[in-house]
Structure formats: structure tokens, C-alpha cells
């Protein structure tokens, strides 16, 4: 059993890392994309347009959740996970071949928008599906650790994207990166996607879904069932993931561009800061997830959101102090706080739903939250910084999200060490029969 779980974790995690590498490199190349795909003359406007396209992909993610979630609850988790990685990698490779604004004018940002929306559509089925897949294979006493590999592997994808961009910049130099080097990270998505697809095609479906299928208890309309029976957990997931998403996209997307455009650090210095912050998250997330299996999900969710409320503004003040060491320290501490929340939120979210609607319910709630509070975050905090002339203004947005998530945590029951319910009429914590 342990070897089967290791194989499942490896398969789901590798595929998810590839997905999030694909999705993240756009953010790491935002300043270069702004120069290539939008009219020259106003750097701030170009960067805002780049982040607007970044956000547009997130607005499409709920559509992906509405499509792939019910599909996963009807035909199985494994098949949908194989499909979404194929769509994501194909769209990413296509971005690498796009002509620029200098070549085709306004068609360049329009094509970029189209491909980013395809990425967002496929991502709508990825994160929730991977989390559900791992939850349904996991042992009850270690489900938090097992599920959190999906969040951890997402950070691995971000780190892989950051390292790829940093190494290429160091090897090729700014002139070559501006000329053709920015395309290479997108093109790398092709072979990475094929590897992820091969791994996922060799996985089996989860025991819980297979049991439902054999008993002919698969929901005929998972979407309708999710909204009629599980609307409360859907709303709770939206609230839980507010600070998760705002914090994630502030720490792992916005800060890098902020250090370059607002604070005047070089691209290589900002990349070093991003790499170190991401490494902090990688080191902390899994041990914290294991801790949540022992002490519960709620204590860590409360600690993470409370830490953002208290420390967001002081840390942004340090980030903007003008000292590279201070900026890196603040960036790493922000990543550490985000890790406390990330390590717990995913498992807490999927545990709120029954197997019959788990893929649908979690994907819908999570992707609605990502659309509203994830992809919009770089745009909103960039606008806040410019509108207020206060480089610490992003902390206000982060603090507000943390307050709302903390209030939501107070409404969520403790789910650690409790069996997952199979059907919506089975109370949580009651062992499935069959």
C-alpha cells in the first residue's frame, strides 16, 4: 500500500509541477512580455496590460472547473488529469511561437490572450483534480501530508520556471533574452508535457471513485448535486482560499516584477530573491502539512492568516527599504507565512466534500476564488502601488484577504484524521460502507 501511495503521489505531483511550470513562466517573463506584445512608450501601462492578460486566464478557470469537475465525478479522476495536462502544454508551446506586436500589431496581444485563456481553462481542472486524486488514495492519519504534495509540487513548478528564466538570462544575456531567449521556457513545455502525460496515462483511478462506480452510485449530474447539497462547503472553500491565492500571487509572481520596476533591482537580483523565497516554501510546506495531521487543520490556518494580518505591512516596508538583503529577507518571511497556510488549506478544502461531488465542489469553489482573488492580484497590487505612490500598498490588500479567510476558518469544522464521506447523505467522519 505504501509503495502504491508513493507511485500515485509521484505521478500526480510530477504532472502538477509541469502544469504549474507552464502557467508560471508567463509571470516570471512579465516584464519582457510587456515589451514584446504591447505598444511601446509607457512601461507601467504595458506591465498592467501584461498582468491583465495574466488575470484573464484566471477568469476562465471557473469555466474549466465547471467542465472538468463534473467530468471527473462522472468518468473518473485519472482521465481528466491526463486531458488537462495535454491542453496546458499545447497552449504553452504555442505562446513560444507567437509573433510579437512589432510583427503583427494588435493581433499579437489578442493571440496571447487566447492562449492564456486556454491555459486557464485547463488549469481549472488541474489543481482540484490532483488534490482530490491524492485525498482518495491517502491513509486517513496522513491525508494532510499526502494531499499537500499537490501544493508542494505546484511550488516546484514555480521554482522550475524561475530557475529556467534565471539560468537562461545568465547564459544568454539581456540582448539575447529580449531577442529570442524569452521563447525558450515556453518551448520547453512541450517535452515536459509529454513526460507528464505519459506518467498520468499509467496511473489508475482512485479506490473511492472505483467503489462508487462498481456500486453504480456515481452522481448522474454532479454539478447540480454539488450546488444543491454542498453549497456551504463551496462558499467555505472560496473564503478559505482568499488569502491562499492573494498571498501566493503576491509572493510568487508580483514581488519579482515589483523589485525590478518599482525598487530598481536588476532582473538577476529579483530572480535570486524569488528563487530563495520559493526554496523556503519548498522546505516548509511538507513538514507543516505533516504537523496538520497531528494538531489539526484549523490551528495552522488560523496561524497563517493571523501572521499575514500582523506582519504584512512591516514586511513590505522592509521589502521596499532599498536594501537587497532586506528585500530578500522580507520576501522569504512572506513565503514562510504563505507556506503555513498552503500546507493546510488544500487538504482542509477537499475534506469538506463527499466523493460523489468532491471533484466538482472543490474545483468550483477553488477556481471561483482563484479568478476573483488570484489572477487579479498582480494587477490590483500594481495599480494600488501606482495610484497611492506607496510601494507598501500591496500589504493592505493582503491583510484584507487574511481577515476574510480568518473569519471563514472559524466556520469550518476540523477534518483531520476523519474518514472521507462517500455520498452527500453520509455524515463526515463516518466510515464508508461497502
C-alpha positions in Angstrom: 0.0 0.0 0.0 2.8 2.4 0.9 4.5 1.8 -2.5 1.2 2.4 -4.3 0.8 5.7 -2.5 4.3 6.7 -3.3 3.7 5.9 -7.0 0.4 7.9 -7.0 2.0 10.9 -5.3 4.9 10.9 -7.7 2.6 10.7 -10.7 0.2 13.4 -9.6 3.0 15.6 -8.3 5.2 15.5 -11.4 2.2 16.2 -13.7 1.1 19.1 -11.5 4.7 20.5 -11.4 4.7 20.5 -15.2 1.3 22.2 -15.3 2.4 25.0 -12.9 5.8 25.5 -14.7 3.7 26.1 -17.8 1.4 28.5 -16.0 4.1 30.3 -14.0 6.7 31.2 -16.6 4.4 33.9 -18.0 4.6 35.7 -14.7 8.4 35.4 -14.5 8.7 36.8 -18.0 6.1 39.5 -17.5 8.4 42.5 -18.0 9.8 41.0 -21.3 6.3 40.1 -22.5 5.2 43.6 -21.8 7.9 44.9 -24.2 7.1 42.3 -26.9 3.3 42.2 -27.0 2.1 45.8 -26.2 2.7 49.2 -27.8 5.9 50.9 -26.6 6.1 54.2 -24.8 4.5 53.5 -21.4 6.2 50.8 -19.3 3.6 50.9 -16.5 0.7 50.6 -18.9 2.4 47.7 -20.8 3.0 45.9 -17.5 -0.6 46.5 -16.4 -1.7 45.1 -19.8 0.5 42.1 -19.3 -1.0 41.4 -15.9 -4.5 42.0 -17.3 -3.8 39.1 -19.7 -2.4 37.1 -16.8 -5.7 37.8 -14.9 -7.8 36.9 -17.9 -6.6 33.3 -17.8 -7.9 33.1 -14.2 -11.3 34.4 -15.2 -11.6 31.3 -17.5 -10.5 28.9 -14.7 -14.0 28.6 -13.2 -15.3 27.6 -16.7 -12.6 24.8 -16.6 -13.8 23.9 -13.1 -17.4 23.7 -14.2 -16.4 21.5 -17.2 -13.7 19.3 -15.8 -15.0 19.0 -12.2 -18.3 17.2 -13.1 -16.4 15.3 -15.8 -14.1 13.9 -13.2 -17.0 13.0 -11.0 -18.7 11.1 -13.8 -15.9 9.4 -15.8 -13.1 9.4 -13.2 -10.2 11.5 -12.0 -7.3 9.9 -13.9 -8.7 10.5 -17.4 -9.4 14.2 -16.8 -6.0 14.8 -15.3 -4.4 13.3 -18.4 -6.5 15.6 -20.7 -5.8 18.8 -18.8 -2.0 18.4 -18.9 -2.2 17.9 -22.7 -4.2 21.1 -23.2 -1.9 23.2 -20.9 1.3 22.1 -22.5 0.0 22.6 -26.0 -1.1 26.2 -25.2 2.2 27.0 -23.6 4.3 25.8 -26.5 2.1 27.9 -28.8 2.9 31.0 -26.8 6.6 30.3 -27.6 5.9 30.6 -31.3 3.7 33.8 -31.2 4.8 36.7 -33.4 5.2 40.0 -31.5 3.5 43.4 -31.6 6.2 44.7 -33.9 5.4 41.9 -36.4 1.6 41.8 -36.4 0.3 44.6 -34.3 -2.8 44.2 -32.2 -3.2 40.5 -33.3 -0.2 39.7 -31.1 -1.8 40.5 -27.7 -5.1 39.0 -28.9 -3.4 35.7 -29.7 -1.6 35.9 -26.4 -4.9 36.4 -24.6 -6.5 33.4 -26.4 -3.7 31.1 -25.5 -3.6 32.3 -21.9 -7.4 31.6 -21.7 -6.8 28.1 -22.9 -4.1 27.7 -20.2 -6.6 28.9 -17.6 -9.4 26.6 -18.9 -7.1 23.6 -18.5 -5.8 24.8 -15.1 -9.4 24.8 -13.9 -9.4 21.0 -13.9 -5.8 20.5 -12.7 -5.4 21.7 -9.1 -8.7 20.4 -7.7 -8.4 17.2 -9.6 -4.9 16.5 -8.4 -5.9 17.2 -4.8 -8.9 15.0 -4.9 -6.9 12.2 -6.6 -4.4 12.2 -3.7 -7.0 12.6 -1.0 -8.8 9.5 -2.2 -5.7 7.4 -2.2 -4.3 8.7 1.2 -4.5 7.0 4.6 -6.7 8.9 7.0 -4.0 9.5 9.5 -1.6 11.1 6.9 -4.0 12.6 4.4 -2.9 16.1 5.0 0.7 15.3 4.1 -0.3 13.2 1.1 -2.7 15.9 -0.4 -0.3 18.7 0.2 2.1 17.2 -2.2 -0.1 18.8 -4.9 0.5 22.2 -3.4 4.2 21.5 -2.9 4.6 20.3 -6.5 3.0 23.5 -7.7 5.7 25.4 -5.9 8.2 23.1 -7.5 6.8 24.1 -10.9 7.2 27.8 -9.9 10.8 27.2 -8.9 11.5 25.3 -12.1 10.1 28.2 -14.0 12.1 30.7 -12.0 15.4 28.7 -12.4 14.8 28.3 -16.1 14.3 32.0 -16.7 17.3 32.9 -14.3 19.7 30.4 -15.9 18.7 31.5 -19.5 19.2 35.1 -18.6 22.6 34.4 -17.1 23.8 32.3 -20.1 22.2 34.3 -22.9 22.4 37.9 -21.6 19.7 40.6 -21.8 20.1 41.2 -25.5 19.5 37.5 -26.5 16.7 37.1 -23.9 14.9 40.1 -25.5 15.5 38.8 -29.0 14.6 35.1 -28.8 15.5 33.7 -25.3 12.2 34.6 -23.8 10.6 32.0 -26.1 12.7 29.1 -24.8 10.9 28.5 -21.5 7.6 28.2 -23.3 9.0 25.8 -25.8 10.5 23.6 -23.1 6.9 22.9 -22.0 6.5 20.5 -25.0 8.8 17.7 -23.8 7.9 18.3 -20.1 4.2 18.0 -21.0 4.8 14.7 -22.9 6.6 13.3 -19.8 3.7 14.3 -17.5 1.1 12.9 -19.9 3.0 9.6 -20.1 3.1 9.3 -16.3 -0.6 10.2 -15.9 -1.7 7.7 -18.5 -0.1 4.9 -16.5 -2.0 5.8 -13.3 -5.2 4.1 -12.1 -8.3 5.7 -10.8 -8.8 6.2 -7.1 -10.3 3.4 -4.9 -13.1 5.6 -3.7 -14.3 6.5 -7.2 -13.9 2.9 -8.4 -16.0 1.7 -5.5 -18.7 4.2 -6.3 -18.6 3.2 -10.0 -18.9 -0.5 -9.2 -21.8 0.2 -6.9 -23.5 2.3 -9.6 -23.6 5.3 -7.2 -21.8 7.9 -9.4 -23.8 11.1 -9.5 -25.7 11.5 -12.7 -25.5 15.3 -12.5 -22.5 16.1 -10.2 -22.8 19.9 -10.9 -26.5 20.1 -9.9 -25.8 17.8 -6.9 -22.9 19.9 -5.8 -24.9 23.1 -5.8 -28.0 21.7 -4.2 -26.3 19.7 -1.4 -22.8 21.2 -0.9 -23.3 25.0 -1.5 -22.0 25.7 2.1 -18.6 23.9 1.6 -18.3 25.6 -1.8 -18.6 29.0 -0.1 -16.2 28.0 2.6 -13.6 27.0 0.0 -13.9 30.4 -1.6 -13.4 32.1 1.7 -10.5 29.8 2.8 -8.6 30.3 -0.4 -8.8 34.2 -0.4 -5.5 34.7 1.4 -4.1 31.5 -0.1 -4.4 33.0 -3.6 -3.7 36.6 -2.8 -0.6 35.6 -0.8 0.5 33.1 -3.4 0.4 35.6 -6.3 1.9 38.4 -4.3 4.8 36.4 -3.1 5.5 34.2 -6.1 4.5 36.4 -9.0 4.1 40.1 -8.2 7.2 40.7 -6.0 9.7 39.8 -8.7 8.3 42.4 -11.1 7.9 44.9 -8.2 11.6 44.6 -7.3 12.6 45.3 -10.9 10.1 48.0 -11.9 9.5 49.8 -8.6 12.6 49.3 -6.5 15.2 49.3 -9.3 16.8 46.0 -8.7 18.2 44.1 -11.6 16.4 41.1 -13.1 19.0 38.7 -11.8 18.8 40.1 -8.2 15.0 39.8 -8.3 15.3 36.2 -9.6 17.6 35.3 -6.8 15.1 36.7 -4.3 12.3 34.7 -6.0 14.4 31.5 -6.0 15.3 31.8 -2.3 11.7 32.6 -1.3 10.4 29.6 -3.3 13.1 27.4 -1.7 11.8 28.5 1.7 8.3 27.4 0.8 9.6 24.0 -0.5 11.4 23.3 2.7 8.5 24.2 5.0 5.3 23.1 3.3 5.5 19.3 3.7 6.7 19.3 7.4 3.9 21.8 8.2 1.4 19.5 6.4 2.5 16.6 8.5 2.0 18.8 11.5 -1.6 19.4 10.5 -2.2 15.7 10.6 -1.2 15.7 14.3 -2.6 19.0 15.6 -5.4 19.6 13.0 -6.0 21.9 10.1 -7.7 24.8 11.9 -4.7 25.8 14.1 -2.4 26.2 11.1 -5.0 28.0 9.1 -5.5 30.4 11.9 -1.8 30.9 12.5 -1.1 31.6 8.8 -3.9 34.1 8.3 -3.1 35.9 11.6 0.6 36.2 10.7 -0.3 38.0 7.5 -2.6 40.4 9.3 0.1 41.3 11.8 3.2 41.2 9.6 2.2 42.1 6.0 2.8 45.8 6.3 6.1 45.6 8.3 7.4 43.1 5.8 6.5 45.2 2.8 8.2 48.2 4.4 11.3 46.1 4.8 10.9 44.9 1.2 10.9 48.5 0.0 13.7 49.7 2.2 16.2 49.8 -0.7 18.4 47.1 0.8 18.8 44.0 -1.3 19.4 41.9 1.9 16.3 43.5 3.5 14.2 42.8 0.4 15.3 39.1 0.2 14.7 38.7 3.9 11.2 40.1 3.7 10.4 38.1 0.6 11.5 34.8 2.4 9.5 35.6 5.5 6.4 36.3 3.4 7.0 32.9 1.7 7.3 31.2 5.1 3.9 32.7 6.2 2.3 31.6 3.0 3.7 28.1 3.5 1.9 27.8 6.8 -1.4 28.4 5.0 -0.7 26.5 1.8 0.4 23.4 3.8 -3.1 23.1 5.3 -5.7 24.7 3.0 -5.9 22.2 0.2 -6.5 19.2 2.4 -9.0 21.1 4.5 -10.9 22.1 1.4 -11.2 18.7 -0.3 -12.1 17.1 3.0 -15.3 19.1 3.1 -16.9 17.2 0.2 -18.3 13.8 -0.4 -16.7 11.5 -3.1 -19.8 11.9 -5.4 -19.2 15.7 -5.8 -15.7 16.2 -4.4 -14.0 17.0 -7.8 -16.9 19.3 -8.8 -17.4 21.0 -5.5 -13.8 21.7 -4.7 -12.9 22.7 -8.2 -15.8 25.1 -8.5 -15.1 26.8 -5.2 -11.3 26.9 -5.6 -11.4 28.2 -9.2 -14.0 30.9 -8.4 -11.7 32.1 -5.7 -8.7 32.0 -7.9 -10.5 34.0 -10.6 -11.6 36.7 -8.1 -8.6 36.8 -5.8 -5.7 35.1 -7.6 -5.1 36.1 -11.1 -6.3 39.6 -10.4 -3.8 40.1 -7.6 -0.8 41.2 -9.6 -2.9 43.7 -11.5 -4.6 45.1 -8.4 -1.5 45.5 -6.3 0.4 47.0 -9.2 -2.4 49.5 -9.6 -2.6 50.2 -5.9 1.2 50.9 -5.8 0.9 53.3 -8.7 -2.3 55.0 -7.6 -1.1 55.6 -4.0 2.6 56.2 -4.7 3.1 53.8 -1.7 5.2 50.8 -2.5 3.9 49.1 0.6 0.3 49.4 -0.6 0.1 45.6 -1.6 0.2 44.8 2.1 -3.3 46.4 2.6 -4.8 44.0 0.1 -3.0 41.0 1.6 -4.2 42.0 5.1 -7.8 42.3 4.0 -7.7 38.9 2.3 -6.2 37.4 5.5 -9.0 38.9 7.7 -11.7 37.4 5.4 -10.0 34.0 5.4 -9.6 34.0 9.2 -13.3 34.7 9.6 -14.1 31.8 7.2 -11.8 29.4 9.2 -14.0 30.0 12.2 -16.9 28.4 10.3 -15.1 25.3 9.2 -15.2 22.1 11.1 -12.0 20.2 11.9 -11.5 17.4 9.3 -8.1 16.0 10.2 -8.0 12.2 11.0 -11.6 11.7 9.9 -12.7 9.3 7.1 -13.9 10.9 3.9 -17.6 10.6 3.3 -18.6 8.8 0.1 -22.0 10.3 -0.6 -23.6 13.6 0.3 -26.1 11.9 2.7 -23.3 10.3 4.7 -22.1 12.4 7.7 -18.4 13.5 7.7 -16.3 11.2 9.9 -18.4 8.1 9.4 -16.5 5.3 7.8 -17.8 4.4 4.3 -19.7 1.1 4.0 -19.2 -1.2 1.0 
